[in-house]
């Protein structure tokens, strides 16, 4: 599974969100096991997703996004 970084990041996000098919998840897990250096990226993506969920839950996500523009 050789994919550009942007595609890999999208796969990681979909994996963490549980939006991969069983086959896709198995292939991703096999790739991840063969590339332990990707753990850092996967953890960063998970932390970002968690932070965004927290902001949304507290009603602060829109404020943060608008403030960035």
Biotite code that builds the C-alpha atoms (Angstrom):
import biotite.structure as struc

atoms = struc.array([
    struc.Atom([0.000, 0.000, 0.000], chain_id="A", res_id=1, res_name="UNK", atom_name="CA", element="C"),
    struc.Atom([1.991, 2.956, -1.291], chain_id="A", res_id=2, res_name="UNK", atom_name="CA", element="C"),
    struc.Atom([0.025, 6.174, -1.119], chain_id="A", res_id=3, res_name="UNK", atom_name="CA", element="C"),
    struc.Atom([0.904, 9.870, -1.113], chain_id="A", res_id=4, res_name="UNK", atom_name="CA", element="C"),
    struc.Atom([0.988, 11.544, 2.311], chain_id="A", res_id=5, res_name="UNK", atom_name="CA", element="C"),
    struc.Atom([-2.333, 13.354, 1.793], chain_id="A", res_id=6, res_name="UNK", atom_name="CA", element="C"),
    struc.Atom([-4.064, 10.095, 0.868], chain_id="A", res_id=7, res_name="UNK", atom_name="CA", element="C"),
    struc.Atom([-2.446, 8.332, 3.810], chain_id="A", res_id=8, res_name="UNK", atom_name="CA", element="C"),
    struc.Atom([-3.666, 11.073, 6.148], chain_id="A", res_id=9, res_name="UNK", atom_name="CA", element="C"),
    struc.Atom([-7.190, 10.707, 4.757], chain_id="A", res_id=10, res_name="UNK", atom_name="CA", element="C"),
    struc.Atom([-6.998, 6.935, 5.267], chain_id="A", res_id=11, res_name="UNK", atom_name="CA", element="C"),
    struc.Atom([-5.846, 7.447, 8.852], chain_id="A", res_id=12, res_name="UNK", atom_name="CA", element="C"),
    struc.Atom([-8.729, 9.811, 9.537], chain_id="A", res_id=13, res_name="UNK", atom_name="CA", element="C"),
    struc.Atom([-11.226, 7.392, 7.991], chain_id="A", res_id=14, res_name="UNK", atom_name="CA", element="C"),
    struc.Atom([-9.718, 4.498, 9.967], chain_id="A", res_id=15, res_name="UNK", atom_name="CA", element="C"),
    struc.Atom([-9.974, 6.390, 13.250], chain_id="A", res_id=16, res_name="UNK", atom_name="CA", element="C"),
    struc.Atom([-13.558, 7.373, 12.452], chain_id="A", res_id=17, res_name="UNK", atom_name="CA", element="C"),
    struc.Atom([-14.466, 3.750, 11.684], chain_id="A", res_id=18, res_name="UNK", atom_name="CA", element="C"),
    struc.Atom([-15.290, 4.619, 8.079], chain_id="A", res_id=19, res_name="UNK", atom_name="CA", element="C"),
    struc.Atom([-13.223, 1.975, 6.299], chain_id="A", res_id=20, res_name="UNK", atom_name="CA", element="C"),
    struc.Atom([-14.696, -1.273, 5.092], chain_id="A", res_id=21, res_name="UNK", atom_name="CA", element="C"),
    struc.Atom([-13.473, -4.388, 6.883], chain_id="A", res_id=22, res_name="UNK", atom_name="CA", element="C"),
    struc.Atom([-11.151, -5.128, 3.949], chain_id="A", res_id=23, res_name="UNK", atom_name="CA", element="C"),
    struc.Atom([-9.785, -1.567, 3.875], chain_id="A", res_id=24, res_name="UNK", atom_name="CA", element="C"),
    struc.Atom([-9.257, -1.604, 7.645], chain_id="A", res_id=25, res_name="UNK", atom_name="CA", element="C"),
    struc.Atom([-7.389, -4.917, 7.452], chain_id="A", res_id=26, res_name="UNK", atom_name="CA", element="C"),
    struc.Atom([-5.132, -3.623, 4.661], chain_id="A", res_id=27, res_name="UNK", atom_name="CA", element="C"),
    struc.Atom([-4.499, -0.393, 6.565], chain_id="A", res_id=28, res_name="UNK", atom_name="CA", element="C"),
    struc.Atom([-3.666, -2.311, 9.758], chain_id="A", res_id=29, res_name="UNK", atom_name="CA", element="C"),
    struc.Atom([-1.252, -4.550, 7.824], chain_id="A", res_id=30, res_name="UNK", atom_name="CA", element="C"),
    struc.Atom([0.433, -1.484, 6.309], chain_id="A", res_id=31, res_name="UNK", atom_name="CA", element="C"),
    struc.Atom([0.558, 0.228, 9.701], chain_id="A", res_id=32, res_name="UNK", atom_name="CA", element="C"),
    struc.Atom([2.134, -2.857, 11.317], chain_id="A", res_id=33, res_name="UNK", atom_name="CA", element="C"),
    struc.Atom([4.827, -2.839, 8.617], chain_id="A", res_id=34, res_name="UNK", atom_name="CA", element="C"),
    struc.Atom([5.475, 0.918, 9.097], chain_id="A", res_id=35, res_name="UNK", atom_name="CA", element="C"),
    struc.Atom([5.785, 1.584, 12.839], chain_id="A", res_id=36, res_name="UNK", atom_name="CA", element="C"),
    struc.Atom([7.079, 5.084, 12.115], chain_id="A", res_id=37, res_name="UNK", atom_name="CA", element="C"),
    struc.Atom([3.528, 5.948, 11.045], chain_id="A", res_id=38, res_name="UNK", atom_name="CA", element="C"),
    struc.Atom([2.387, 5.571, 14.662], chain_id="A", res_id=39, res_name="UNK", atom_name="CA", element="C"),
    struc.Atom([3.374, 9.173, 15.405], chain_id="A", res_id=40, res_name="UNK", atom_name="CA", element="C"),
    struc.Atom([1.236, 10.424, 12.515], chain_id="A", res_id=41, res_name="UNK", atom_name="CA", element="C"),
    struc.Atom([-1.687, 8.214, 13.506], chain_id="A", res_id=42, res_name="UNK", atom_name="CA", element="C"),
    struc.Atom([-1.506, 9.443, 17.109], chain_id="A", res_id=43, res_name="UNK", atom_name="CA", element="C"),
    struc.Atom([-1.356, 13.088, 15.960], chain_id="A", res_id=44, res_name="UNK", atom_name="CA", element="C"),
    struc.Atom([-4.397, 12.559, 13.755], chain_id="A", res_id=45, res_name="UNK", atom_name="CA", element="C"),
    struc.Atom([-6.243, 10.918, 16.655], chain_id="A", res_id=46, res_name="UNK", atom_name="CA", element="C"),
    struc.Atom([-5.389, 13.825, 18.988], chain_id="A", res_id=47, res_name="UNK", atom_name="CA", element="C"),
    struc.Atom([-6.561, 16.366, 16.403], chain_id="A", res_id=48, res_name="UNK", atom_name="CA", element="C"),
    struc.Atom([-9.841, 14.503, 15.864], chain_id="A", res_id=49, res_name="UNK", atom_name="CA", element="C"),
    struc.Atom([-10.378, 14.269, 19.613], chain_id="A", res_id=50, res_name="UNK", atom_name="CA", element="C"),
    struc.Atom([-9.699, 17.978, 20.081], chain_id="A", res_id=51, res_name="UNK", atom_name="CA", element="C"),
    struc.Atom([-12.123, 18.911, 17.311], chain_id="A", res_id=52, res_name="UNK", atom_name="CA", element="C"),
    struc.Atom([-14.813, 16.690, 18.861], chain_id="A", res_id=53, res_name="UNK", atom_name="CA", element="C"),
    struc.Atom([-14.253, 18.387, 22.235], chain_id="A", res_id=54, res_name="UNK", atom_name="CA", element="C"),
    struc.Atom([-14.542, 21.841, 20.668], chain_id="A", res_id=55, res_name="UNK", atom_name="CA", element="C"),
    struc.Atom([-17.724, 20.843, 18.837], chain_id="A", res_id=56, res_name="UNK", atom_name="CA", element="C"),
    struc.Atom([-19.229, 19.358, 22.005], chain_id="A", res_id=57, res_name="UNK", atom_name="CA", element="C"),
    struc.Atom([-18.535, 22.596, 23.907], chain_id="A", res_id=58, res_name="UNK", atom_name="CA", element="C"),
    struc.Atom([-19.917, 24.716, 21.051], chain_id="A", res_id=59, res_name="UNK", atom_name="CA", element="C"),
    struc.Atom([-16.544, 26.366, 20.430], chain_id="A", res_id=60, res_name="UNK", atom_name="CA", element="C"),
    struc.Atom([-15.598, 24.880, 17.067], chain_id="A", res_id=61, res_name="UNK", atom_name="CA", element="C"),
    struc.Atom([-17.287, 27.565, 14.955], chain_id="A", res_id=62, res_name="UNK", atom_name="CA", element="C"),
    struc.Atom([-15.629, 30.319, 16.993], chain_id="A", res_id=63, res_name="UNK", atom_name="CA", element="C"),
    struc.Atom([-12.191, 28.784, 16.543], chain_id="A", res_id=64, res_name="UNK", atom_name="CA", element="C"),
    struc.Atom([-12.657, 28.267, 12.804], chain_id="A", res_id=65, res_name="UNK", atom_name="CA", element="C"),
    struc.Atom([-14.039, 31.771, 12.213], chain_id="A", res_id=66, res_name="UNK", atom_name="CA", element="C"),
    struc.Atom([-11.222, 33.306, 14.238], chain_id="A", res_id=67, res_name="UNK", atom_name="CA", element="C"),
    struc.Atom([-8.659, 31.629, 11.975], chain_id="A", res_id=68, res_name="UNK", atom_name="CA", element="C"),
    struc.Atom([-9.977, 33.376, 8.867], chain_id="A", res_id=69, res_name="UNK", atom_name="CA", element="C"),
])
